[in-house]
Amino acid sequence: MPSSTRSEKKTILFNLSKQEEYHPQKRFKKWYRNLRTHYKITLNKSALLSSEVLEGCDLVIFGSSRADFSEDEFSALRSFVDQGGSLAFLVPALNREQATNVH
């Protein structure tokens, strides 16, 4: 899935489909502005993470997801990583009531 070559910018996808607490419009504003000078940035606002959504991305960032992931989404993420993609789950310390099936 990662398709970047040295001549093109790598693509970072910020996931917003899982009620993320941190994203480019909230708490990641400065980081987002800095990243977009060096990377192609995309946002996923759709309800389901799929191979089609992940295609062409090099890194997917999850900013403290608050909704559970489906088995199909886990499968798509496993395939993405198996094909060389990277995932970043950025989460604060949580108690058990706040945790999702990724934590």
Secondary structure as UniProt FT lines:
FT   TURN            6..7
FT   STRAND          11..15
FT   TURN            17..18
FT   TURN            24..25
FT   STRAND          26..27
FT   HELIX           29..35
FT   TURN            36..38
FT   STRAND          40..44
FT   HELIX           51..54
FT   TURN            55..56
FT   STRAND          59..63
FT   HELIX           71..82
FT   TURN            83..84
FT   STRAND          86..90
FT   TURN            96..98
//
